[in-house]
Structures are given as structure tokens and as C-alpha cells.
């Protein structure tokens, strides 16, 4: 059997490993992998600054399955990223003589289980993993890796023809494990790019910050940055400390000493508040928040019913977060309260305020969803937003520092990461209406969840605060607006329209969203053009069609569906291009938690080999 895997990042490598483990009894398996950047892919490539960090801590990252795997595949344990750094990494780095060899060996030595490693370092783990998989192969299994871009996959009888500029190969199965793709610009982004081109301005469209050309932005030049999520923090790093500035701690506070090469950064977003810092990790192997309101029994009840209100579901999910918060709060701040009784009453009454009052929880300690979604609501028009944001960042840093078990706030936000499979369950069984998916999941919960639980490492918040104090960064009030006038970009906030900032430089600080209809990837374009693949869409009650941006795949197997609705047997796509039919597809795999990505990879391998078994039986 011949199999092609398109994409050499974590998902491409995970599915390679699953195929190798599933194929031990097979006669001959020939696997071909394609990625222009080699094993590890583009995001984790070697030639990027070591100061760009992963957002997950080292002990919470793995490419290996373990005893928690709930799908049918063979378990093949191995070191997580932290364990690898302590063990095999040193010999591997020395053997390959990587460019930043000395710094990478230092990283091995200094990396703690709850530290955030460089993206380059995770890329090396993936390169090692690729070599390790080859050692696990039987004599009948082989893999070749082409550093090339697949431009087309065409169907020919029972097989597929895979084309790059240099290679044409015929295979039995194809798995697309593509990452974030560049999109054709549309709407406001297209208008701004056109204006920049006409007036010779600098406009950087959504992309990974490591891929942006920043040399044109010189010292003391004003630059507007739109977006305050993860990519924003990468740009901050590249435009400040990567240009020679130094952060130093003095009297318990981080101070920034500029190099003089920094631009003046004016940043903002719709919400106007940077993503929350990740809490210091205090969770051990496989340690997760256990649901009280969305237990497996309740989920199966919803499934038997065939539908469940999305509004009600997310109310229950909010109660889970509150329960995580109050449990930690009572442990740390209210030691005299009987925790067991409080928990029982909280669950029975679904967190009624009367229970909080009964157990003496002070009003100032009440969890407040409204303030959480819009932290600036306490800021009066006359107040200084700059003063508010400085105090807010200090508060956020202090809360995150308390940790994901001992810190009530960090514990609550971290519980959202442990509740992802409950959301996926509702999606997989299609228990919401299409209108509910759009309103509650995509428009409301997904951005809120990112803001609360997919934030930067703790130190990035301290650095931002120091950069604001040093006068390098100014944060706009919420509801950021970008206008153009007389050859300038004009940045302002709808909440503070008088204050305007003129600049020739504008950066969109976010990754391209999954929108396969606008993808510039030649393979995606060809599959859609040939109608081998089609787009996932939701038909709304109003008659409107909502494009999620995902490629349409069969939910259970991730096999692509054609324009006619036919499942293309043997043509798979999983991960980021399916965001919209699946949810949070870019998440890394955490050991001991039955991670979603590894389950998906395992089911693809199972479909390939159990399908082959059925074909054999039918032929006999």
C-alpha cells in the first residue's frame, strides 16, 4: 500500500506514527511525506528567533499516545517534550550540529517542566520524532520525505495522483495535514492593502509574526498593530527585545531598557484588552478539571434526545468554570468553610447567589461574567484608559502567578482547556441548530474562550506592562478603528475618537483564519476547482448560507466529501483546514488526557487498515 501525507508538522507526523503502529502486520507500506520545510513544518522551523515561544508548557506537549487513548489503536509510549529535553535531546542536537547549537543545548539544561520552550526547540523534538518513527518501522515499511509543495491531488480509478513541480507519484491513500494557510485578502484587509500599495505604505496582512518583513519599520517610527492576541505578543518581542532592548527586574518590577532601535507601537483591538496570561502550571500528568454539570451521563442524555439548546449548554459550561473558581477560592481564602457541603449545594442549585451568601463569600469575590468579557466597563470616559490598563495588567499577572490549582482565577480559566471535549461532543453529534452554532459557538464562545484561555506565557504580560511604562507601547481604548487619509493610516478608538495616531505602518496581528474558499494554497484551490472537495456551510433559518471556511469532511473518519456529497474513500483531511466542522484544531496534544489530535490521527489509520481488511474479506 502506498500512502502520501501532505504536511510535515505535528499533525502530519502524528498520523505517520499512527500508520506505522497500525501497519505492523501488513506486507508492504510505502509512505511519502511532503512539506517544503521538512519534518516539523513551517511554524516550528529552525531559522526563526529563539525568543519566539510555544504557548504550552513543556511537560504538557507530546507526540506520543499513552494509556488514555480511547480509540482502538496500539499504544506506543514515548517522552513528552520536557522528558525529551532531559534525555535524548542533547545527543540529537550534537549529532545534527544545528545553527543555534550552543543556545539549544543551554535550553535543554535550563528548561523546567512548567516552562515555555522556544518554537525552534519544539521543531527539533518533531525532527527527532520523525527519525524515531523510522527506527520503529518494520522492514516492510518505508518513508521518504520530499521538501516540496504538493500542487494537486487527482483521482485515477481507485488511486490518487500526487503532483509537485518535481515529482509525480501514484498512491492508494492521501492524508492532508495542512497548517494555517495564506488567504486571498478580502473586505477591509483588501482595501487597506490596496491603499498601502497606492500610497507606498507598509501593510502586513494576517500571518505568523516570524514570516513578516519587519526591517522596513525603523527606530522611532510609529506603527499601528491591530490585534491583542498571541501574534501581537510575538510582534512585540520582535520589535523590542529582538532589536537589542533589555528587560531587567528591579525591586520586584520588570523594567525595559530600550536599545534605541524600537518603533513607537500603538496597538488595539475590538475588545481592547490583551489576552489573559496563562496561569503558572501546577497540574501534573493527566490532571484535569472534572465536570460536575456536563458529565458523560448528561452528554449522553442530550445525545439520546437528539438536540440541546446551545444557550443552555453554555450556561452549564459557565457553571463549570464558576465551580472551578469557587472551589479554589474556598481552599485559599475561606479555610473555615466546609468545602464538601458548599460543593454539594453549589451543584444542586447550579451556583445560586444565595449559596454564596450562605457560606459568607464576599461580594468582591463573586465571579462576574460581564466584567470578564468587558473588563473596561468600570472605566469612566474621564478616566485614563492607560492607567486602567496598567493596573489591569498588573492584576492579571498576579492572578496568573498564583497558579492553575492554588490561584482561583487561573484555575477557572485553565478549566476551559479541560472542557474542550464537552464542546466537541456537542458538535460531533450535531446537537445544536445551525443558527445556534453560528451565534453561540462561533460568534460568542470561540473568541471569548481564546481571550480567556489561549493567552501568552506569564512573562509576556510583565513585558507588555514594562514596555507601556517605557513609552514604547500605547494601547488604544476598546473598539479600535483604522481609517485612511491623505496617504496615512489613522488609528483610533470609537470610545476615544479625539485621540488619533497617524502612521505609514500597519500590522494585522493575527493568523489567517480558516477560510478555504480564499486559500492561496495551490492544492486546496485545485481540489475545490475540480469539485473533489467542497466547503462546509450551515443553512440558517433566515435562508442565509453561512460559510464556516472548513473543507467538508465526514466527521467520523475525516474523509473529504466531494461537491456531490460523495465521501472520497482514501482521501483524508484533518486539523486546521477542518476548523468549522471541528473545533480548536490547532491545539497541541497534552500527555495523559486522551488528546483530540492523536485520536483523530488514530481513527484515520484505523480507517485505512480496517478498510483494507474489509476489502480483503469481500474479495475472498
N, C-alpha and C positions, 0 to 999 in steps of 0.2 A: 504494500500500500504506500502511495506517495501523498505526503501532506505538505501544504505550504502554509506558513504563518507569516502574516504581514504585520510587522511591528515588533521591535525588539526590546520594548520597555518591560516594566514589571508584569503586565498582563500577558504579553507575548511569551515571556519566559515562564510564567506560571502554567500556561496552557501547554508549553513544550514539556515541562516537568511532569504534568499530569498524563500526557500522551505516553511518555517514556514509562511511567509506572503502570499504566493500564496495558501496555503492549508486550509485557514480558513473555506471554505465551504465543505471540504472533511469529509468523515465518520471517517476513522482511518488511521493515518500516523505514522508508526514506523521507526525512524531514528537511525542508528547505525554509530558511528564515530570511526575511528581507527587512532591512532598516538602514537608511543611509548613514546613520550614526553608530552602527554596530550594537552589540549587546548593551542594554541599559537605555538606549534611545536618546532622543534629543534633550529632554528636560534634565537628565542626570548626567550629561556628557562631561568629559574631563576638562575641556577648555572653557571654564567659567570661574569666577571668583569663589574662593573657598569660604568667603563670608556670607554667601547665599545659603541659608539653612533649610533643612527639612522642617516641616511643621509638627511632625510626630516625634516623640522621644524614642531613643534608640532601642530600648527594650520592648517597645510596642510596634516594632516593624519586623515582618518576616516574609519570606517567600515559600516557607515550608508548611506542609499540613501537619496536624497533630491529632491527638485522640479526640478532640472536639468536633472533627469533621463529620457533618451529618449526612453528607451524600455518600454514595456507595463505594467510592474509590479507595484504593490502597493507601495506607498512611505511610509517609516516608519523612520521618522527623529530621530536623537539622537545626543549626544555630540561628537564633534571631540576629538582628543587626548588631546589637550590643555584644552578644556572645561571640559573634564572628570577629568583632574588633579586638576582643580579648584573646582570640585563638588564631584562626587561620589567616587573618588579615595581614599580619606582619610579613610572613613568608611570601604571601601573594604579592604584596606591594614591592618587596625587594626583588622578587623574580621578574616582575614586569618593568621595573625601572620607570615608573610614571613620572610625568613632568614635575609635579609638586611633591616628589617622593618624601623629602625630609618633613615637610609640613603634614603630610598624610600619616607618616609614622608617629609624629607627635600627637596627631588627633587620636590614633589608636590608644596611645598611652594615657591621654587625658580624658577620654570620653567616659562619662558615667552612664549608668542605665537610664537615668532620667534627664539626660542632656539631649540637645538637638544637634545632630551632626550636620556637616556640610552636604549639599546635594551631590557634590562630586564623590564623597565617601559612599553614599548610598549607591551611586552609579558603579563604584568598584565592587560593592557587595553583589550587584547584579552580574557584573562581568565574571566574578568568581563563581557565582551560581551557575552560569552558563557552562563554565569548564567542569564544574562539579557534576552537572547533569550528564555530561558526556562520559564521565567515569562510571556513572550508574547504568549506562546503556548496555544491553546485551549485544552480542556480536552481530545479531541480525538487524540492529537498529543503528541508523547513522543520521547525522545532521550536518548540513552545510549552511554557512551564513554569507549572504551577499549584501555588501554595503551599497544598496541600490534602492531606488524608489519604484514601487510597483505602479505601473501606469494603467493597467487594465487586467480584468479577470473575465474571460469569456467562456461560455458553456459550449462544450462539444460532446454530444451524445451523453454518456454517463460521467464524463470527465470535465476538468476545467483547464483552460489555457491561461497561464500567468505570464504577463509581459512586463519587462522593464526595458530601458533603452538598450541594454546589452544582452539580456537573457530572455529566452522564451522556454517555458517548461510546462509539461503536461502533468497534472496531479489528479488524485481522486477526491481530495478534500482541501478546502481553503478556509483558514480562520483569520478574520480581520481583527487585529488587536491594536487599533489606531489610537493615538492620543489626541490632545487638543489640536485642532486644525485651523489654519488661517482661513478667514472668510472674506468673501467679496464685501466691501463696505456698502451699507445701505442707510437710508434715513439721515439723521443728524450727523453721523460719522462720515458719510459720503460727502455731505455738504461742507463739513469742516475741512476734509482732506482736499476737496476741490478749491476751497477758498485759500488754503495754505499754498497749494500749487500755483494759483493765480497771483498771489501776493508774495511769493517766495518766503513763506513762513515755515516753521518746523511743526509738523503734526505727527505724533506717534500713535498709531491705531492700537487696539487691544492686542496684547501679546505678552509672552513671558519676558520679564524685565531683562533677563540675560541676553535676549535676542535684539534688544533695542540699541540703536546707534545713538549714543549719548555724548559723543565727543563734540558735537556742534554746540552743546549747551555749555557756555564758558562761565568763568567766575563772575559773580555779582549780577549775572543776567537773571531776570525774573522768569520763572517757569511755572505754568499752571498745571496742576495734576488733578485729574478728575477720578475719584475712587479712593476709598479709605480702607480697603480690604488687604488681603495678603500681598498682592502685587505692589500696592502702594509702599509697603514696608521694604520690599526689595528695591524699589526705585530710590527710596530714602537712603538706603545703605550704599547704593552705587554712586549717588550724587554727593555723599558726605564722607563717611569713613573710608570708602574705597578711593577717595581723592586725597587722602592723607590726613584728614581730621582725626582727632583722638578723643575717646571717651575716658574720663578718669573719675573715680569715686572720691568724693571729698565730704567728710562729715556726714556720711550715710546717704549722700545725694550724688547722682551721676551728673557730671559737668562735661560739656562738649567744648573742646579747643579746636577752632577752625584752622584749616590749612591755608585758607585764602583762595582756594580753587572752587569753592562751593557756589552754586547759583542761589538766588533767593527763591524759596519754594513756597508757592501759595496753593494749598490743597483743600479739597472739599468733596462733598457727595450729596446725594439726596437726603440721607439721614443726617449727615453732617458730623457723625461720631465714628471714630476708628473702631474696627472690630475689637472685641474683648480679648485680652491676653489669655493665653492658655494657662490654666492653673498648674502649679508645680505638681507633678505626678506623684501620688502616694499609693497608687494601685499596683498590686503585684500581678503575677502571671494569672491571666484569665479572670481577674477580679472585676466584676461589672455590677452596676446597679440592677437590682432585680425588680421587675414591675409589680405593682400592687393592684393597679386598676386595669392594666392591659395584659393580664396573664394569658398564657396559651389557651386556657379554658374559655376565657372571654372572647378571644380572637376566633376560636373555632365556632363559638356560638354565632358571631357575626357572619362567619363563612356559611354556616348552615342556613341562616336567614337569607343569604344571597345579596344583602346590601346593608349599609350602615351609614348614618349621617356623618359626613366629614366634620361638620361643626362639632358634633358630639364627641367624635373620636379625638379631635384636637383639644377639646375641653378636658378629656380624660388624660391625654398626654401632658397637658399643662399641670394637672393634679399630680402626675408622677414627678415632675420637676419640683413642684412645691413640697412634696413629701420628702424628696432627697434633701431639700434645703432645710426644712424644719427638723428633720432627724439629726442632721449635723449641727444645727443651731442649738438644739436642746443639749446635745452632748457637750458642746463647748461653752455655751453661755448660760444654760439653765440646768445645772447639775442636780438640783433638788426635784426637778420634775420627773415623774415616773414615765420613762420613755415608752415602755410596753403599753401602758394604758393610753398614753397620748396617741401612739401609732394606731391602736385599735379604733379609737374614737375618730381620729382623722380619716381613716379609711372608710369607716361606717357612714360618716356624714359628708364624705367627699370634700374634706377640708373646709368645713363651715367656720366662719369667723367666730361663732360662739364657742367653738372648741379652743381656739387660740386664746380667747378672753378667759375661759375657764381655767386654763393652765398658766395664766399670767404672762403670756407673751406680749411684750410691749409693742405699742402701735408702730414705733420707729423700726421694729424688726420685722414687720409684716412684709411678705413678698408682694411686689406690686408690678403686675404685667404691663400696665400702662406706662409707668416710669421707665421700665426696662426697654420698651420698644422706642420710646422717645425721651431719652434722659434729659434733653434740653428743655422739657416743658416747664421746669422750675425757673428758667431764665427769663426775667422780665426784659422788655425792649431796652430799658435804660441800662441794664446790667452789661458788663463786658463779657462777651462770649469767650474771649481769650482767658479771662480769669476763671470762668466756669470750666473751660476745657482743661486747664492746667490742674485744677483741683480734682476734676473727674478722672484724669489720667493717673493722678497720684492714688486716688481711691481704688481704681481698677487694679493698679499694680499691687497695692497692699492686700486686696482681696485674693488675687491670684497667688500671691506668695504664701498664703495660709494653706494652700494645697487642696487636692481633689478628694480628700477624706475628712481632714480636720477643718478645712475652710468651708463654711456653709454656702457661700456664693459660688465658689469654684466647684464645689461638689454638685450643686444644682446644674450649672452649665455643662459640666462633664457628663451628667446623666443623659443629656441629649444624645451624646455619641453612642451610649449603650442602648438607646431606644430606637435606633435606625431600623432594625429588622422588623419592629412592630409596624412602622410606616410602610416598609416594603411588603409586608404581609398583605396589607390592605390593597396595595397596588397590584400585587401578583394575582390576587383573587378578584380584582376589579369590583371592589365593594362600594366605591363612591360613584356618583353620576359624573359624566364628563364635565358638566358645569362646576361641580364640586372640586374635581381635580384641578381645574384652572384657578378657581377662586381661592380655595383653601390651601392646596399643596404648592402649586407653582407661584401664585402671586403673593401669598401671605407667608406660609410657613418656611418655604425654602430660603428666601432672603433673610428672614428672622433667625432661622437656625444657623445660617452661615455667620451672621453678625455675632451671635451668642457663643457658638461652639467651634467655629473653624477659624479661630484667630491666630495671631502670631505668637512666637515664643515670648515669654515674660519680659526678657531683656529689651525687646524691641519697643515696648511701651515706655520703659525708662529712657531709652534713647530718644524717642519722639519728644518726650517731655523736656529733655535736655536741649534738643535742637530748637524747640519753641523758645526756651529761655535764652538761648544764644542768639536769637533773632534770625536764625536760618530758615525756620518754618513758620508760616502763618496758616492757621486753619480757619476757613470761612465758616460762617454760620450755616445751619442746615438749608436745604433746598438750593443747592448750587446751580448757577446758570452760566452758560457760555454764550456770549454774543460776538459778533464781528463788526468792526467799524474802522474805516479808513486805513486798512492794511494792518490791523491789530486784532488779536484775540482779547476779549474783555471778560474777565471772571468776576462774578458777584454772587450774592445770596439773595434770594427773594425775601428773606427775613431781615436783611440789612442792605436794601438796594442802593443806598447812598455811597457805600464803600465799594469802589470798583478798582480792579487791577488790570493794567494793560501789559501785554507781553507778545513776543513773537514766537513763543514756545508753548506747546500744549501736549500733554501726555495723557492718554487714556489708560489708567492704572487698573487694568483687569484683563483676565484671559478671554480669548474669543469664546462666546457662548456656543453650545452645541446647536448648530443650525445647518444641517447637511444640505439644505436647499441652496445655501450660499457658499458651500465649501469650495475652496480653491484646490483641494486635493484631487489630482487627475483621476485617481481610481474611483473615488466617490462620484465624481462627475460622470465618468463612463458608465458606472453601474446604474445610475439614475437615468442617464440618456438612453441606455439600451433597455430600460424598464426591467432589468434583472432585479433591481432593488427599488423600493419606493419609500415615501416618507410617512411617518406615523402622524396621524391627525385625530383630533377629537371633534365630533359633530355636536355643537352646542344647541341648547333648546331654542335659541333665537334664530337658528338656521345658519349661524356663522360657523365657519370651519376654523378651528384653532390648530395651527401647526406647532407641534412640540419641538420640532427640529431634529427628532431622532430618526434613525433609519428603522423601518418597520421590521421587527424580528418576532419569531414565535417566542413568547415569554418563557416557556419551559425549557427550550433547547438552544435558544439564541440563533436559530437558523433564519436566514434572511427570507423575507416574503417578497414576491415579485409584484409588479403593478396589477396583475390579475388576481392577486391574493394567494397564489400558489406558494407553498413552502419549498424553497430550493434546497433539496436534500444535499447535505455535504458542504454547503456554503454558510459559514458561521460569521457572526459579528458580535463582539461583546465589549463591554467597557464604555468609554466616553461617547462614541457615536450613537449609543442607545439611550443616552440621558434624555428622559422624556417618556420613554416606555419603562425604563428602570429609573432608579433614584440614587443620587450620590455615588455615581460610578467611578469617580476619581479617588475614592478613599483608599488608603493603604491597608494592608492586611495585618491585623494585630494577633499575636500568638494567644492560644488558649481561649479564643472567642468564636470559633467556627466562622471565620471571616467570609463575608459575602463573595468577594472576588475569587477566593480559592474554591468556593462551592460552585460558582459559575464555570470556572475553568474545568473543574472535575466533571460537571454534567456534560460539557462539550466532549471531553474524552470518552465518557461513558456512552454518549450518543453515537460516537464514531465506532467504538468497538462492539457495543451491543447490537448496533445496526448491522455491522459486518457479520456478526454471529447469526442474526435473523436471516440475512441474505443467504448464508451458507445452508441453514436449515431448510429454507424454501427451495434452494437448488437441489438439495438431496431428496 
